[in-house]
Each structure stands twice: as C-alpha cells, then as structure tokens.
Amino acid sequence: MKLPYRWKQKWLQFLREWKKFKRDANLNLRYLQDDLYEIDKAAFPYFRAFTVVLSVLVIASILIPIGFELTPELIQLNRQIESWILFGFVTNFLLRLVLTSDQVTYLKKRWFEGVVSVFSVFLLIDIGISSIGIIDFLFGDEPNPEGVFLQFLKGYLLFIVVIKFLQYLPELLDRQKNTARFLVYSFLSLIAAGTFLLMLPGATQDGEGLLFIDALFTSTSAVCVTGLIVVDTATHFTLFGELVILSLIQLGGIGIVTFATFLFLFISGGLGVGQMNTLKGMVGESNTSLVTSTLKRVVGFTFVVELIGAIGYYLSWEVSFPSSGQRILFSIFHAISAFCNAGFSLFTNSLADGMNATNIGVNITTVILIVLGGLGFTTIWELIRTQTDRARWRRRLSIHTRTVLLTTVVLITVGTALILIMEWNQTLGGYSWGNKMLVSLFQSITTRTAGFNTIDTGSIGISATLVMIILMFIGGSPASTAGGIKTTTFAVLMRSLAMTIRGYDRMELFKRTVPNRVIFRAMTVILLAASCISVSTILLSLVEDHAFMDLLFEEVSAFATVGLSRGITAELTPWGKLIIVISMFLGRVGILTFMVAFANRLDTHEYKYPEETIMVS
C-alpha cells in the first residue's frame, strides 16, 4: 500500500523533531550529569563523615549487648540506635544513587546494597507501625526475623567499615612525613581503644569493668607485649575481656599498621613507593622495593608459628582441661602470648604450678616460641633462605645475623649457668637435677622479654635477681617482638670496649669494619635507656613504699617489656602505675624512636670543623 505524500512528509517531520529532541535531551542530560558529578565531588567529604557516624553507631550497637547488662533502658536505647542505623543506611544509599552521574552503573555495582536497602525500608516501616507486620509476612514464622536481619546488617556494615579503612590506609601512609611519629600514634590509638573496651562492664567477671588506670595499665601492657598485670587475667576477665587482651597482644606484637597493610594487599594491587618507604622501618626492611614481600613474610610466618605453637600446647595439655573448647582457647592464647613475648597467661601463677612448671611439652613449646619471637624476622628469614645452600651457609650469613645468633646463644648459656649455680639450693632445691636444668633454662630465656615464669620470681635471691635484671635490660633482637636495648646493641658496645682497650681506632666484627654511626647509635640507645630507667626508679621510690630491689626489678621489667615481677604490681599506687605505663610504652616503641618522632631534625652539614682531642680517662 502506497502512503500518501502528505503522510510521508508528516513522518519525516516527526523523525526530524524526534532527532532534535534527542539531541537537546542528551545535551541537557550531559549538563545535568556534569552538575551531578560536581555535586558528588563536593559532597564526598560529607558522605565520609556520615559513614564515620554510621560506623560509630554500628560499633555501639554491637558493644552494648556484649559490654553491658541489658536493662530495659539499654534495650530501648539499642533499639533506637538500630533504627538510626537502618535510616542512615537507606539514606546514604539513596543520596548516592541520586547524586551519581550514572545511576544504571551504580545500581549494577551496588545491587546488593539496593536489595538490603529495600528490606531496611520494610523494617523501618514495621518498627514505626508495628501492627502492619511486614517483616513477619515476608519471613513467616522464623524466630525473631527482625533481629536476624539487623545482626546481618550490622555485620555487613562492620565489614564495609573495615574495607573502607583499608582503602583509606594508602592515603594515610602517603601523608606521613615522619614515620616514627606515625608509629607512636598507631600504638597510642590501639592503647586507647583497648582501654575503652576493658572498662566495659562486660569485660570483667564482676560486671563493673576495670577502673581507668587499671584498664590503661592492662591495655598498655598487652599492646606493648609486656605482661605486667594489676588484676589476675585468669579469674578477673570474661571471655570478651580475654579476647580483647589477646587481640591487643597480637596487634601490638606485629604492629597494627603492619597487620592492616597486610589485609589491604588482599584487596588491592599493591603499594606505592611512598607508602612502602613509610612502612620499611616498621617491618625491618632497608630495601624499599622489598617491603611488600617482607610484610607478607612477617605476618605469614607469625600466623604459621603461632598455629604450630597452639598445636604443641594442645597436645601438652591432653589431660589438663575438662573441655576441648577451653583447651583450644588456652592453647591459642598462650601461643600468641609466647611468640609475641607478651607473658600474659590464663593461669593464675603463670606457668609456675605443678601442671606446667616441669611439663616438658609446655616448656619446650614456650621456649621455642619465645626464641623465635625474640630473634627478629630479618634473622629468621635469612636463616630460612640460606638453608637452600648449606655449603655456603657460614659465608652467606650477614654480620647482623651472626651477631644476633652468637649473642643470643651466649646470653642463654651464661644466664642458665648463673641461675642454676646461684639458685641450686634455693628456689631450685626441691627439683631433680634434670628439672633444675630445665627451670634454669626457662628463666634465662623468658627473662629476655617473655614474661612467663615457672618458679616464684619473688623468692629468687638477690644475686640471681641482679643477673635477671641485666638479661632483661639487654632483651631480644631488632625487628622482633622483644624489648630491651637489643642483643646487637649490647654486642656492639662490648666489642667497641674490647677494641678500645686494645688500642684500635675503629671497630671490627667478623672480619668487617663497623661504621662509627652504628657505635654512636648503640651508645645513645644504652644511655637513653639507662637514664629512663634511673629517673623512673627514682620516681617510683618517691611514690611507692616497697624495697628498692623490687622497684628496680619492676621498672626494668616494664621498660624492657618483659613482664616479670616480684609481686608488687597489683599493689602499686595510681602514680606508680602511671610511671610503669609510660615506661612500657617507651620501651615498646623505643626511646630513641620516640625522641626522633618529636625532635627537630637538622640537615647534615656539608662542612667539617678541624679536629681537636679531649682528654678522656
């Protein structure tokens, strides 16, 4: 059928008008999209702040049932918070949908949030008008469908919060111009969070929570992997409190920034050069390009060793626990505590009871974990790598690793021998010859920052106590979970003394010349540590009424993050506890690192003054 000419003209005119309309609509839509894009960019900071507020509400809603006894008032408050969470989640989703320049793409990427938002709207309506019963209609006779959905939503939002933080981490690392200060702030933040959680009533068995100073002390001791306690960990805390302490030990041992960066690597392609430069000092890696691989090795090695240690404890306590669940908890807790050199124990007397003191499995597992945690990740990885070529083993080990291994072996051997001799007929008098050796070996190793004990530390004689103070002061090795001035610092000092006495004008070690800057740094660390311990001990003697030896032992134990005590920790006054808290913190981050973090750094001068001698005798 042939159309009339007039109809053809009308059709062509309609097509022209339609094309013109599409062109104008597209142009206007592009302008609108540009405007929405600009609005979205301007609103981004507000969305971030809104997300932070929503995250705080989620955390509060999770902590209220765990940390408090649920009174009718708290139940009502939690219900209101849950309503705000629902409203905030829906509002956040809808505002982002409206302001985005491409709604279709946004819905495709965020379809799951869209579905959750629809259910959230139904739940809000159901909460507002409870007689409608929409949720009951959708879920049928399921038990408490509202509660199930709310728990799911809070878990999902908490997961999103963690992901958002990890995504923000690279930006945070890029902003850091002072790595030492960033490290100090990260530890302070973790201590503050732990203090708040331990003050919750649900953290303690009496339902009252810890006092602020006791919560601060316990949190600092856990984060700084020290082990000094003002209340009995075994009997005073609930499961929630014990898990908080365990988390603080783990994050404090490997570093919260290190652990967070490790998680970030799973959701991203990697780190930038600036970010790796910020992290290299935290993971003990001098080569910036190897930071990522070193970080993965540190965290991976930590988890593997702790898992093996937990299995060792589990097998060693085969007949000691009434239930397998409690046995698993104790095994995991002590494995993490031992490897991180923390010294926290779920036994009232640490390991100084009949079940553990001479238990071969417990002693061997604990000793191995302590030594591996105190050697340092750099040393351990070099030992693992060199095993592939045993013929060149000695020649390929670095001077750092040789120094660490030699000093560690000497300190353990000498410490064991001295404690064995000095306490043979004293605290060791009731043990067999083999158990005397075992107990002496354990005390020699644990004294160098682990904090566990298999005998009563307060009953040890003065001579052996002085030996233990020296071992605590030296501590473990660099890039480890241990404290003290470090084995390498002690070795450098001893070698420099020997070389000076023999008339050398330089220091040589393992047929290598050690730069003077290393000697200067070692002397600085030792002088700063000795000064800090001296000042803190003097202050303790002013505010505490205890024997000087007990106060000195307590202070060295705190500064070296050991955790051993002669029984006065719980009796300290608030001022004494605060002094110990500061000592533990300075000992963990390193007093030199702390001073570098807040010191005004001067540029190195390119000129040199004439030399002139000073009489030193």
C-alpha positions as CSV (number, residue, x, y, z in Angstrom):
1,M,0.0,0.0,0.0
2,K,1.4,3.3,-1.1
3,L,1.3,6.1,1.5
4,P,0.0,9.5,0.6
5,Y,2.7,12.2,0.0
6,R,1.3,14.3,2.9
7,W,1.7,11.4,5.3
8,K,5.3,10.8,4.2
9,Q,6.0,14.5,4.9
10,K,4.4,14.3,8.3
11,W,6.5,11.1,9.1
12,L,9.8,12.7,8.0
13,Q,8.9,15.9,10.0
14,F,8.3,13.7,13.1
15,L,11.7,12.0,12.7
16,R,13.4,15.3,12.4
17,E,11.7,16.6,15.5
18,W,12.5,13.4,17.4
19,K,16.2,13.6,16.5
20,K,16.2,17.2,17.6
21,F,14.5,16.3,20.9
22,K,17.0,13.5,21.5
23,R,19.9,15.8,20.7
24,D,18.7,18.5,23.1
25,A,17.8,15.9,25.7
26,N,21.3,14.4,25.5
27,L,22.9,17.8,25.7
28,N,20.8,18.8,28.7
29,L,21.4,15.4,30.3
30,R,25.2,15.8,29.9
31,Y,25.0,19.2,31.6
32,L,22.9,17.6,34.3
33,Q,25.4,14.7,34.7
34,D,28.3,17.3,34.9
35,D,26.4,19.1,37.6
36,L,25.7,15.9,39.5
37,Y,29.4,14.9,39.2
38,E,30.4,18.2,40.7
39,I,27.8,17.9,43.4
40,D,29.0,14.4,44.1
41,K,32.6,15.6,44.4
42,A,31.6,18.4,46.7
43,A,29.5,16.0,48.8
44,F,32.2,13.4,49.2
45,P,33.7,14.7,52.5
46,Y,30.2,14.9,53.9
47,F,29.5,11.3,52.8
48,R,32.7,10.2,54.5
49,A,31.8,12.0,57.7
50,F,28.3,10.4,57.5
51,T,29.9,7.0,57.1
52,V,32.1,7.6,60.2
53,V,29.0,8.4,62.2
54,L,27.2,5.4,60.9
55,S,30.2,3.2,61.8
56,V,30.2,4.6,65.4
57,L,26.5,3.7,65.7
58,V,27.2,0.2,64.4
59,I,30.0,-0.4,66.8
60,A,28.0,1.0,69.7
61,S,25.1,-1.3,68.8
62,I,27.4,-4.3,68.8
63,L,29.1,-3.4,72.1
64,I,26.0,-2.6,74.1
65,P,24.8,-6.3,74.3
66,I,28.4,-7.5,74.8
67,G,29.7,-4.9,77.2
68,F,26.7,-4.1,79.4
69,E,24.0,-5.9,81.3
70,L,20.9,-5.3,79.2
71,T,18.4,-3.3,81.3
72,P,15.1,-2.2,79.8
73,E,16.6,1.3,79.3
74,L,19.6,-0.1,77.4
75,I,17.4,-2.4,75.3
76,Q,15.3,0.6,74.3
77,L,18.4,2.7,73.6
78,N,19.9,-0.1,71.4
79,R,16.6,-0.3,69.6
80,Q,16.7,3.4,68.8
81,I,20.3,3.1,67.6
82,E,19.3,0.2,65.3
83,S,16.5,2.4,63.9
84,W,19.1,5.1,63.2
85,I,21.4,2.6,61.5
86,L,18.6,1.5,59.2
87,F,17.6,5.0,58.4
88,G,21.2,6.1,57.9
89,F,22.0,3.1,55.6
90,V,18.9,3.7,53.4
91,T,19.5,7.5,53.3
92,N,23.2,7.0,52.4
93,F,22.3,4.6,49.5
94,L,19.5,6.8,48.1
95,L,21.6,10.0,48.2
96,R,24.5,8.4,46.5
97,L,22.1,7.0,43.9
98,V,20.6,10.4,43.2
99,L,23.8,12.3,43.1
100,T,25.8,9.8,40.9
101,S,26.1,10.7,37.3
102,D,25.4,7.2,36.1
103,Q,22.6,5.6,38.1
104,V,22.4,2.4,36.0
105,T,26.1,1.6,36.5
106,Y,25.8,2.5,40.2
107,L,22.8,0.1,40.6
108,K,24.7,-2.7,38.8
109,K,27.7,-2.3,41.1
110,R,25.7,-1.8,44.3
111,W,22.8,-4.1,43.6
112,F,23.3,-6.0,46.9
113,E,23.1,-2.7,48.9
114,G,19.9,-1.9,46.9
115,V,18.3,-5.2,48.0
116,V,19.4,-4.7,51.6
117,S,18.0,-1.1,51.5
118,V,14.6,-2.4,50.3
119,F,14.4,-4.8,53.3
120,S,15.6,-1.9,55.6
121,V,12.7,0.2,54.4
122,F,10.3,-2.6,55.2
123,L,11.8,-3.0,58.6
124,L,11.7,0.8,59.3
125,I,8.0,0.8,58.4
126,D,7.4,-2.3,60.6
127,I,9.2,-0.6,63.5
128,G,7.3,2.6,63.0
129,I,3.9,0.9,62.6
130,S,4.3,-2.4,64.4
131,S,0.8,-3.5,63.7
132,I,1.4,-3.9,60.0
133,G,3.8,-6.9,60.5
134,I,5.5,-6.6,57.1
135,I,8.6,-8.5,58.3
136,D,6.6,-11.3,59.8
137,F,4.7,-11.5,56.5
138,L,7.9,-11.8,54.5
139,F,9.7,-14.2,56.8
140,G,6.8,-16.2,58.1
141,D,7.3,-18.0,61.4
142,E,11.1,-17.6,61.6
143,P,12.3,-16.8,65.1
144,N,12.9,-13.1,65.6
145,P,13.3,-12.2,61.9
146,E,13.9,-8.5,62.7
147,G,16.8,-9.4,65.0
148,V,18.3,-11.8,62.4
149,F,18.2,-9.1,59.7
150,L,19.6,-6.4,62.0
151,Q,22.5,-8.6,63.1
152,F,23.2,-9.4,59.4
153,L,23.0,-5.7,58.5
154,K,25.4,-4.7,61.4
155,G,27.8,-7.4,60.4
156,Y,27.7,-6.2,56.8
157,L,28.2,-2.6,57.8
158,L,31.1,-3.5,60.1
159,F,32.7,-5.4,57.2
160,I,32.3,-2.3,55.0
161,V,33.9,-0.2,57.7
162,V,36.9,-2.4,57.7
163,I,37.2,-2.4,53.9
164,K,36.8,1.4,53.9
165,F,39.6,1.8,56.4
166,L,41.9,-0.5,54.5
167,Q,41.1,1.5,51.3
168,Y,41.9,4.7,53.2
169,L,45.2,3.3,54.5
170,P,47.4,4.1,51.4
171,E,46.2,7.7,51.6
172,L,47.1,7.8,55.3
173,L,50.5,6.3,54.6
174,D,51.2,8.9,51.8
175,R,50.5,11.7,54.2
176,Q,53.2,10.6,56.7
177,K,56.3,12.6,56.7
178,N,57.6,11.3,60.0
179,T,57.5,7.5,60.2
180,A,58.5,7.4,63.8
181,R,55.7,9.8,64.8
182,F,53.2,7.7,62.8
183,L,54.3,4.6,64.7
184,V,53.9,6.3,68.1
185,Y,50.4,7.5,67.2
186,S,49.4,4.0,66.0
187,F,50.4,2.4,69.3
188,L,48.6,5.2,71.3
189,S,45.4,4.7,69.3
190,L,45.5,0.9,69.9
191,I,46.1,1.5,73.6
192,A,43.2,4.0,73.8
193,A,40.8,1.5,72.1
194,G,41.9,-1.3,74.4
195,T,41.5,0.9,77.5
196,F,37.9,1.8,76.5
197,L,37.0,-1.9,75.8
198,L,38.4,-3.1,79.1
199,M,36.4,-0.5,81.0
200,L,33.2,-2.0,79.8
201,P,31.3,-3.9,82.4
202,G,31.1,-7.0,80.2
203,A,34.9,-7.3,80.2
204,T,35.2,-8.4,83.8
205,Q,33.6,-11.1,85.9
206,D,32.2,-8.7,88.5
207,G,30.3,-6.8,85.8
208,E,31.8,-3.5,86.8
209,G,34.7,-3.2,84.3
210,L,38.2,-2.0,85.2
211,L,39.0,1.4,86.6
212,F,40.5,3.8,84.1
213,I,44.1,3.5,85.5
214,D,43.9,-0.3,85.6
215,A,42.4,-0.5,82.1
216,L,45.1,1.8,80.8
217,F,47.7,-0.3,82.5
218,T,46.4,-3.6,81.2
219,S,45.9,-2.3,77.7
220,T,49.4,-0.8,77.6
221,S,50.9,-4.0,78.9
222,A,49.1,-6.0,76.2
223,V,49.8,-3.7,73.3
224,C,53.4,-3.3,74.4
225,V,53.6,-7.1,74.8
226,T,54.9,-6.7,78.4
227,G,52.8,-9.0,80.6
228,L,52.7,-7.0,83.8
229,I,49.2,-7.2,85.4
230,V,47.3,-5.4,88.1
231,V,44.5,-7.9,88.1
232,D,44.5,-11.7,87.6
233,T,43.9,-12.4,83.9
234,A,42.8,-15.9,84.6
235,T,40.0,-15.0,87.0
236,H,39.1,-11.4,86.6
237,F,38.1,-11.2,82.9
238,T,35.2,-12.7,81.0
239,L,35.7,-14.4,77.6
240,F,35.1,-11.0,76.0
241,G,37.8,-9.4,78.1
242,E,40.3,-12.2,77.4
243,L,39.7,-11.9,73.7
244,V,40.3,-8.1,73.9
245,I,43.6,-8.7,75.6
246,L,44.5,-11.4,73.0
247,S,43.7,-9.1,70.1
248,L,45.8,-6.3,71.7
249,I,48.7,-8.7,72.1
250,Q,48.5,-9.8,68.5
251,L,48.2,-6.3,67.0
252,G,50.8,-4.9,69.4
253,G,53.2,-7.7,68.6
254,I,53.3,-7.4,64.8
255,G,52.1,-3.8,64.7
256,I,48.6,-2.6,63.9
257,V,49.8,-0.8,60.8
258,T,51.7,-3.8,59.6
259,F,48.6,-6.0,60.0
260,A,46.2,-3.5,58.4
261,T,48.6,-3.2,55.4
262,F,48.8,-6.9,55.1
263,L,45.0,-7.1,54.8
264,F,45.0,-4.2,52.3
265,L,47.2,-6.2,50.0
266,F,44.5,-8.7,49.6
267,I,42.0,-6.1,48.2
268,S,44.4,-4.1,46.1
269,G,47.2,-4.4,43.6
270,G,49.9,-3.3,45.9
271,L,51.5,-0.3,47.5
272,G,53.1,2.8,46.0
273,V,56.8,3.8,46.6
274,G,55.9,6.5,49.1
275,Q,53.8,4.0,51.1
276,M,56.5,1.4,51.1
277,N,59.0,4.0,52.2
278,T,56.8,4.7,55.2
279,L,56.5,1.1,56.1
280,K,60.1,-0.1,55.6
281,G,61.2,0.9,59.1
282,M,58.2,-0.9,60.7
283,V,58.9,-4.2,59.1
284,G,62.7,-4.1,59.4
285,E,63.5,-3.8,55.7
286,S,66.1,-1.4,54.3
287,N,65.2,-2.0,50.7
288,T,62.0,-0.1,49.7
289,S,61.2,-2.4,46.8
290,L,61.1,-5.5,49.1
291,V,58.7,-4.0,51.7
292,T,55.6,-5.8,50.3
293,S,57.2,-9.2,50.2
294,T,58.8,-8.7,53.7
295,L,55.5,-7.6,55.1
296,K,53.7,-10.8,53.8
297,R,56.5,-13.0,55.2
298,V,56.3,-11.3,58.6
299,V,52.6,-11.8,59.0
300,G,52.5,-15.2,57.4
301,F,55.4,-16.5,59.5
302,T,53.7,-15.1,62.6
303,F,50.5,-17.0,62.0
304,V,52.1,-20.2,61.0
305,V,54.4,-20.4,64.1
306,E,51.5,-19.4,66.4
307,L,49.4,-22.2,64.9
308,I,52.1,-24.8,65.4
309,G,52.7,-23.5,68.9
310,A,48.9,-23.8,69.7
311,I,49.0,-27.4,68.5
312,G,52.0,-28.0,70.7
313,Y,50.2,-26.6,73.7
314,Y,47.1,-28.5,72.9
315,L,49.0,-31.8,72.8
316,S,50.9,-30.9,76.0
317,W,47.7,-30.3,78.0
318,E,46.0,-33.5,77.0
319,V,44.6,-34.3,80.4
320,S,44.5,-30.9,82.0
321,F,41.2,-29.4,80.8
322,P,37.6,-30.6,81.3
323,S,36.5,-29.4,77.8
324,S,38.2,-29.2,74.4
325,G,36.9,-25.7,73.9
326,Q,38.7,-24.4,76.9
327,R,41.8,-26.3,75.9
328,I,41.7,-24.7,72.4
329,L,41.3,-21.2,73.9
330,F,44.2,-21.7,76.3
331,S,46.4,-23.1,73.6
332,I,45.8,-20.3,71.2
333,F,46.1,-17.6,73.9
334,H,49.4,-18.9,75.2
335,A,50.8,-19.5,71.7
336,I,50.2,-15.9,70.7
337,S,51.3,-14.6,74.0
338,A,54.6,-16.6,73.9
339,F,55.5,-15.8,70.3
340,C,54.8,-12.1,70.8
341,N,56.9,-12.2,74.0
342,A,53.9,-10.9,76.0
343,G,53.9,-13.1,79.0
344,F,50.1,-12.9,79.6
345,S,48.7,-16.2,80.9
346,L,45.3,-17.7,81.7
347,F,46.8,-19.5,84.7
348,T,46.8,-17.6,88.0
349,N,50.5,-18.4,88.7
350,S,51.6,-18.1,85.0
351,L,53.3,-21.4,84.4
352,A,54.6,-21.8,87.9
353,D,52.3,-24.6,89.0
354,G,52.6,-28.4,89.2
355,M,50.8,-28.9,85.8
356,N,53.2,-26.6,83.8
357,A,56.4,-26.0,85.7
358,T,58.1,-29.2,84.8
359,N,55.9,-30.2,81.8
360,I,58.4,-31.0,79.1
361,G,55.9,-30.2,76.3
362,V,54.8,-26.9,77.7
363,N,58.4,-25.8,78.4
364,I,59.7,-26.8,75.0
365,T,56.8,-25.2,73.2
366,T,57.1,-22.0,75.2
367,V,60.9,-21.7,74.9
368,I,60.8,-22.3,71.1
369,L,58.1,-19.6,70.6
370,I,59.9,-17.1,72.8
371,V,63.2,-17.6,71.0
372,L,61.6,-17.4,67.5
373,G,59.7,-14.3,68.5
374,G,62.8,-12.7,70.0
375,L,65.3,-13.4,67.2
376,G,63.7,-11.0,64.8
377,F,62.0,-11.6,61.4
378,T,65.1,-10.4,59.5
379,T,67.3,-13.0,61.1
380,I,64.8,-15.8,60.8
381,W,64.2,-15.2,57.1
382,E,67.9,-15.1,56.4
383,L,68.3,-18.4,58.2
384,I,65.5,-20.0,56.2
385,R,66.8,-18.6,52.9
386,T,70.4,-19.8,53.5
387,Q,69.3,-23.4,54.1
388,T,69.0,-23.8,50.3
389,D,72.8,-23.7,50.0
390,R,74.3,-25.2,53.1
391,A,77.8,-25.4,51.6
392,R,78.0,-21.6,51.8
393,W,76.0,-21.3,55.0
394,R,78.5,-19.5,57.2
395,R,79.9,-17.3,54.4
396,R,76.4,-16.1,53.3
397,L,75.1,-15.1,56.7
398,S,75.2,-11.3,57.3
399,I,77.1,-9.8,60.1
400,H,73.8,-8.8,61.7
401,T,72.5,-12.4,61.8
402,R,75.8,-13.7,63.1
403,T,75.8,-11.1,65.8
404,V,72.3,-11.9,66.8
405,L,72.8,-15.7,66.9
406,L,76.1,-15.6,68.7
407,T,74.9,-13.1,71.3
408,T,71.6,-15.0,71.9
409,V,73.4,-18.3,72.4
410,V,75.9,-16.7,74.8
411,L,73.3,-14.9,76.9
412,I,71.1,-18.0,77.1
413,T,74.0,-20.2,78.1
414,V,75.5,-17.8,80.6
415,G,72.1,-16.9,82.1
416,T,71.2,-20.6,82.5
417,A,74.5,-21.4,84.2
418,L,74.4,-18.4,86.6
419,I,70.8,-19.0,87.7
420,L,71.5,-22.7,88.1
421,I,74.5,-22.1,90.3
422,M,73.0,-19.2,92.3
423,E,69.7,-20.9,93.0
424,W,70.8,-24.6,93.2
425,N,70.0,-24.9,96.9
426,Q,67.5,-22.1,97.0
427,T,64.3,-22.0,94.8
428,L,65.6,-25.0,92.8
429,G,66.3,-27.0,95.9
430,G,63.2,-29.2,95.6
431,Y,63.7,-30.2,92.0
432,S,65.6,-33.1,90.5
433,W,68.9,-32.4,88.6
434,G,67.2,-32.6,85.2
435,N,64.3,-30.3,86.3
436,K,66.8,-27.8,87.8
437,M,68.4,-27.5,84.3
438,L,65.0,-27.2,82.7
439,V,63.8,-24.5,85.1
440,S,67.1,-22.5,84.9
441,L,67.0,-22.6,81.1
442,F,63.4,-21.4,81.0
443,Q,64.1,-18.5,83.4
444,S,67.2,-17.5,81.3
445,I,65.2,-17.4,78.1
446,T,61.9,-15.9,79.5
447,T,63.9,-13.2,81.3
448,R,64.9,-11.7,78.0
449,T,61.4,-10.1,77.4
450,A,59.0,-13.0,77.5
451,G,57.5,-12.6,81.0
452,F,56.4,-16.2,81.7
453,N,57.8,-17.9,84.8
454,T,57.9,-21.5,86.1
455,I,59.0,-20.5,89.6
456,D,58.1,-17.8,92.0
457,T,60.1,-14.7,90.8
458,G,59.7,-13.0,94.2
459,S,61.5,-15.9,96.0
460,I,64.7,-15.7,93.9
461,G,67.8,-14.5,95.7
462,I,69.4,-11.1,95.2
463,S,72.3,-12.4,93.1
464,A,70.2,-14.2,90.6
465,T,67.8,-11.2,90.6
466,L,70.6,-8.9,89.5
467,V,71.5,-11.4,86.7
468,M,67.9,-11.4,85.6
469,I,67.9,-7.5,85.6
470,I,70.9,-7.5,83.3
471,L,69.3,-10.1,81.0
472,M,66.0,-8.0,80.9
473,F,67.9,-4.9,80.1
474,I,69.6,-6.5,77.1
475,G,66.4,-8.0,75.8
476,G,65.8,-9.6,72.4
477,S,66.9,-8.7,68.9
478,P,65.9,-5.9,66.4
479,A,62.8,-6.4,64.2
480,S,61.3,-8.7,66.7
481,T,58.5,-8.7,69.3
482,A,61.0,-8.4,72.1
483,G,62.1,-5.3,74.0
484,G,65.3,-4.2,75.8
485,I,68.2,-2.4,74.3
486,K,68.6,-5.4,71.9
487,T,71.3,-8.0,71.6
488,T,73.1,-6.3,68.7
489,T,73.3,-3.0,70.7
490,F,74.9,-5.0,73.6
491,A,77.3,-6.8,71.3
492,V,78.4,-3.6,69.6
493,L,79.1,-2.0,72.9
494,M,81.1,-5.0,74.2
495,R,83.1,-5.2,71.0
496,S,83.8,-1.5,71.0
497,L,85.0,-1.7,74.6
498,A,87.4,-4.5,73.7
499,M,88.7,-2.8,70.6
500,T,89.2,0.5,72.5
501,I,91.1,-1.3,75.3
502,R,93.3,-3.0,72.7
503,G,94.1,0.4,71.1
504,Y,92.1,0.2,67.9
505,D,90.8,3.4,66.3
506,R,88.0,1.5,64.6
507,M,85.7,-1.4,65.4
508,E,85.9,-4.7,63.6
509,L,83.5,-7.6,63.8
510,F,83.5,-10.9,61.9
511,K,86.3,-9.5,59.6
512,R,84.1,-6.5,58.8
513,T,84.5,-2.8,59.8
514,V,81.5,-1.5,61.7
515,P,80.7,2.2,60.9
516,N,81.1,4.7,63.7
517,R,77.5,5.8,63.3
518,V,76.4,2.3,64.5
519,I,78.6,2.7,67.6
520,F,77.2,6.1,68.3
521,R,73.6,4.8,67.9
522,A,74.3,1.9,70.3
523,M,75.8,4.2,72.9
524,T,72.9,6.6,72.5
525,V,70.3,3.8,73.0
526,I,72.1,2.5,76.1
527,L,72.5,5.9,77.7
528,L,68.9,6.9,77.0
529,A,67.6,3.5,78.3
530,A,69.7,3.8,81.5
531,S,68.6,7.4,82.0
532,C,64.9,6.5,81.6
533,I,65.2,3.6,84.0
534,S,67.1,5.6,86.5
535,V,64.6,8.5,86.5
536,S,61.6,6.2,86.6
537,T,63.1,4.2,89.5
538,I,63.7,7.4,91.5
539,L,60.1,8.5,90.9
540,L,58.8,5.1,91.9
541,S,60.8,5.3,95.1
542,L,59.1,8.6,95.9
543,V,55.6,7.4,95.5
544,E,55.9,3.7,96.5
545,D,56.7,2.0,99.8
546,H,58.5,-1.1,98.5
547,A,62.0,-2.4,98.6
548,F,64.4,-0.7,96.2
549,M,65.3,-4.0,94.5
550,D,61.6,-4.8,93.9
551,L,61.1,-1.3,92.4
552,L,64.2,-1.5,90.2
553,F,63.2,-5.0,89.0
554,E,59.7,-3.7,88.2
555,E,60.9,-0.7,86.3
556,V,63.5,-2.7,84.2
557,S,60.8,-5.3,83.5
558,A,58.4,-2.6,82.3
559,F,60.9,-0.7,80.2
560,A,62.3,-3.9,78.6
561,T,58.7,-5.2,78.1
562,V,59.4,-8.4,80.0
563,G,56.5,-8.7,82.4
564,L,58.2,-10.4,85.3
565,S,57.5,-9.0,88.7
566,R,58.5,-9.7,92.3
567,G,54.8,-9.4,93.3
568,I,54.3,-5.7,93.7
569,T,52.5,-4.8,90.5
570,A,48.9,-5.0,91.9
571,E,50.0,-3.0,95.0
572,L,51.2,0.0,93.1
573,T,49.6,3.4,93.7
574,P,47.9,5.1,90.7
575,W,51.0,7.3,90.3
576,G,53.2,4.2,90.3
577,K,51.1,2.5,87.7
578,L,51.2,5.6,85.5
579,I,55.1,5.6,85.7
580,I,55.1,2.0,84.7
581,V,52.7,2.6,81.8
582,I,55.0,5.3,80.4
583,S,58.0,3.0,80.8
584,M,56.2,0.2,79.0
585,F,55.2,2.5,76.1
586,L,58.7,4.0,75.7
587,G,60.3,0.5,75.9
588,R,58.0,-0.8,73.2
589,V,58.2,2.0,70.6
590,G,61.9,2.5,71.5
591,I,63.0,5.6,73.5
592,L,65.3,6.7,70.6
593,T,62.4,6.3,68.1
594,F,60.1,8.3,70.5
595,M,62.6,11.1,70.7
596,V,63.2,11.1,66.9
597,A,59.5,11.3,66.4
598,F,59.2,14.7,68.1
599,A,62.7,16.1,67.7
600,N,63.5,18.9,65.3
601,R,65.8,17.3,62.7
602,L,68.7,19.3,61.4
603,D,70.1,19.0,57.9
604,T,73.5,17.3,57.8
605,H,76.3,19.9,57.5
606,E,78.5,19.6,54.4
607,Y,81.4,21.2,56.2
608,K,83.8,19.7,58.8
609,Y,85.5,21.6,61.7
610,P,89.2,21.0,62.5
611,E,89.8,18.1,64.8
612,E,91.0,18.6,68.4
613,T,91.3,15.9,71.1
614,I,89.7,15.8,74.6
615,M,91.4,14.0,77.5
616,V,89.2,11.0,78.5
617,S,90.4,8.6,81.2
